[in-house]
Amino acid sequence: MKFTVQLIGLGVIFGTAILNAGNAKAQTANAVAQELQNGNAEPKYFEVPKGHHAAMHLAVKEARKTVGKFIAALEHPAPGQEDFEIKKPFIRDHQVEHIWLSEVRLVGDLFQGRIDNQPRKIAGLKIGEMASVKPNEISDWLYIDNGKLVGGFTVRVHYNELSPQQKQEFDRRADFRIEKP
C-alpha cells in the first residue's frame, strides 16, 4: 500500500485480514499496541479474532455493494484522489488471505493490480506480482481523497478496535484521516 499505514507497522493488521480463526480481541489489541510502540516497518502477522467475523463480513458486503463508487473515481479521478487499492481474497488449500493490490486499473471486467502486502499463508505469491479480481469478488477497496480515506471498510473495522491512545498514535502517523462514512 502506498499510504503510510503499512510503513508505520499497521499495514499487515489492516492489509491482510485472515477471516479463518484467530485469537481474542485483547491479544490483537496488545499486538497492535506493541507494533505502534516498536514502529516496526514489517510488523508481525495478525489474524482476525473470532469476534470480528461478523464485522468483517459486513465490511466486505459494503465494499462489494459500493464498488461502483470506486470504479467511477478510478476511471475519472478528481484532483487530490490517489492511491487506489483493492483487497483481493486469495484462496488455496482451504486457506484464505486477503491482500491489497496497488496500482489498480480496470481492464475489461477485471481489476488488475500489484500485490502490495507480503503474503503469509498463500505460498507462491510475491510483492509486486500482478493479480486480478472481479469487482464482485473483492473484499475491500479504498482511495485517498485530499487526505481522507474513502472506502477502506475493513480498515475501519480494525481502526474501531484500537484504544483511544492507539487511534491517536495511528492518526499522528498516517498520511490520511479516517472520518465517519
C-alpha positions as CSV (number, residue, x, y, z in Angstrom):
1,M,0.0,0.0,0.0
2,K,1.2,3.4,-0.7
3,F,-0.5,5.0,2.2
4,T,1.5,5.2,5.4
5,V,-0.3,2.6,7.4
6,Q,2.0,-0.1,6.1
7,L,5.1,2.0,6.6
8,I,4.2,2.6,10.3
9,G,3.7,-1.0,11.1
10,L,-0.1,-1.4,10.8
11,G,-0.4,-2.4,7.2
12,V,-0.5,-6.1,7.9
13,I,-3.2,-5.5,10.5
14,F,-5.2,-3.6,8.0
15,G,-4.0,-5.2,4.9
16,T,-4.0,-8.9,5.4
17,A,-7.0,-9.8,7.5
18,I,-7.5,-13.5,7.7
19,L,-11.1,-14.5,8.1
20,N,-10.2,-18.0,9.3
21,A,-9.7,-18.3,13.0
22,G,-7.9,-16.0,15.4
23,N,-7.1,-15.1,18.9
24,A,-9.0,-13.0,21.4
25,K,-9.6,-9.3,20.7
26,A,-7.4,-8.4,23.7
27,Q,-4.4,-10.2,22.2
28,T,-4.8,-8.4,18.9
29,A,-5.1,-5.0,20.7
30,N,-2.0,-5.8,22.6
31,A,-0.2,-6.8,19.4
32,V,-1.3,-3.5,17.8
33,A,0.0,-1.5,20.8
34,Q,3.3,-3.3,20.6
35,E,3.7,-2.7,16.9
36,L,2.8,1.0,17.4
37,Q,5.4,1.2,20.2
38,N,8.1,-0.5,18.2
39,G,7.4,1.3,15.0
40,N,8.3,-1.8,13.0
41,A,8.5,-1.4,9.3
42,E,7.5,-5.1,8.7
43,P,5.1,-6.0,11.5
44,K,4.2,-9.4,12.7
45,Y,1.3,-11.2,11.0
46,F,-2.1,-10.7,12.7
47,E,-5.3,-12.8,12.2
48,V,-8.8,-11.6,12.7
49,P,-10.1,-12.6,16.1
50,K,-13.2,-14.7,16.1
51,G,-15.4,-11.8,17.3
52,H,-14.5,-9.9,14.1
53,H,-16.1,-12.3,11.7
54,A,-19.5,-10.5,11.7
55,A,-18.0,-7.1,11.4
56,M,-15.6,-8.1,8.6
57,H,-18.4,-9.9,6.8
58,L,-20.4,-6.7,6.9
59,A,-17.4,-4.7,5.7
60,V,-16.8,-7.0,2.7
61,K,-20.5,-6.8,1.9
62,E,-20.4,-3.0,2.0
63,A,-17.3,-2.9,-0.2
64,R,-18.9,-5.1,-2.8
65,K,-22.2,-3.1,-2.7
66,T,-20.4,0.2,-3.2
67,V,-17.6,-0.8,-5.6
68,G,-19.3,1.3,-8.3
69,K,-18.2,4.4,-6.4
70,F,-14.6,3.1,-6.5
71,I,-14.8,2.4,-10.3
72,A,-16.2,5.9,-11.0
73,A,-13.3,7.5,-9.1
74,L,-10.7,5.2,-10.6
75,E,-11.8,5.9,-14.1
76,H,-12.2,9.7,-13.6
77,P,-10.1,10.7,-10.6
78,A,-10.7,14.2,-9.3
79,P,-7.8,16.4,-8.2
80,G,-6.5,15.0,-4.9
81,Q,-7.8,11.5,-5.4
82,E,-4.9,9.0,-5.3
83,D,-3.7,5.6,-4.0
84,F,-6.5,3.5,-5.5
85,E,-6.3,0.0,-3.9
86,I,-8.4,-3.2,-4.0
87,K,-8.2,-6.0,-1.5
88,K,-8.5,-9.5,-3.0
89,P,-9.1,-12.7,-1.2
90,F,-6.6,-15.4,-2.3
91,I,-7.8,-18.9,-1.7
92,R,-5.7,-22.0,-1.8
93,D,-6.0,-25.3,0.0
94,H,-8.7,-24.1,2.4
95,Q,-6.6,-21.1,3.3
96,V,-7.9,-17.5,2.7
97,E,-5.6,-14.5,2.8
98,H,-6.9,-11.0,1.9
99,I,-4.1,-9.0,0.2
100,W,-4.1,-5.4,-1.0
101,L,-3.4,-4.7,-4.7
102,S,-1.9,-1.4,-5.6
103,E,-1.5,0.4,-9.0
104,V,-5.1,-0.8,-9.7
105,R,-6.7,-0.4,-13.1
106,L,-9.9,-1.7,-14.6
107,V,-9.2,-3.9,-17.6
108,G,-12.4,-5.1,-19.2
109,D,-14.4,-6.5,-16.3
110,L,-11.4,-7.2,-14.0
111,F,-9.4,-5.1,-11.6
112,Q,-5.7,-5.6,-12.1
113,G,-3.0,-4.6,-9.7
114,R,0.2,-5.5,-8.0
115,I,0.4,-7.5,-4.8
116,D,1.2,-4.9,-2.1
117,N,1.5,-7.0,1.1
118,Q,3.9,-9.7,2.0
119,P,1.8,-12.9,1.6
120,R,1.9,-15.1,4.7
121,K,-0.4,-18.0,4.2
122,I,-0.6,-18.4,0.4
123,A,2.7,-19.8,-1.0
124,G,4.0,-18.7,-4.3
125,L,2.7,-15.1,-4.2
126,K,5.2,-12.2,-4.3
127,I,5.1,-8.5,-3.6
128,G,4.9,-6.7,-7.0
129,E,3.3,-9.6,-8.8
130,M,0.3,-8.8,-10.9
131,A,-3.1,-10.2,-9.9
132,S,-6.7,-9.7,-11.0
133,V,-10.1,-9.9,-9.4
134,K,-13.7,-9.4,-10.4
135,P,-15.4,-6.4,-8.8
136,N,-18.0,-8.7,-7.2
137,E,-15.2,-10.8,-5.6
138,I,-13.2,-8.1,-3.8
139,S,-13.0,-7.9,0.0
140,D,-12.4,-4.1,0.1
141,W,-11.5,-1.0,-1.8
142,L,-10.1,2.3,-0.9
143,Y,-8.5,5.5,-2.2
144,I,-7.4,8.7,-0.6
145,D,-9.3,11.9,-1.4
146,N,-7.4,15.1,-0.4
147,G,-6.0,13.3,2.7
148,K,-9.2,11.5,3.6
149,L,-9.8,7.7,3.5
150,V,-12.6,6.8,1.1
151,G,-13.9,3.2,1.4
152,G,-11.5,1.1,3.4
153,F,-14.3,-0.7,5.2
154,T,-12.1,-3.5,6.6
155,V,-9.6,-0.8,7.7
156,R,-12.3,0.9,9.6
157,V,-13.2,-2.3,11.4
158,H,-9.7,-2.6,12.7
159,Y,-9.4,1.1,13.4
160,N,-12.6,1.0,15.5
161,E,-11.0,-1.8,17.7
162,L,-8.0,0.4,18.6
163,S,-7.9,2.0,22.0
164,P,-8.1,5.8,22.1
165,Q,-4.4,6.0,22.6
166,Q,-3.7,3.7,19.7
167,K,-6.1,5.7,17.5
168,Q,-4.3,8.9,18.5
169,E,-0.9,7.4,17.5
170,F,-2.3,6.0,14.3
171,D,-3.8,9.3,13.4
172,R,-0.5,11.1,14.1
173,R,1.5,8.8,11.9
174,A,-0.9,8.2,9.0
175,D,-0.9,10.4,5.9
176,F,-4.7,10.3,5.7
177,R,-7.7,10.8,8.0
178,I,-10.3,8.3,8.9
179,E,-13.7,10.1,9.1
180,K,-17.1,8.6,9.6
181,P,-18.5,7.5,6.3
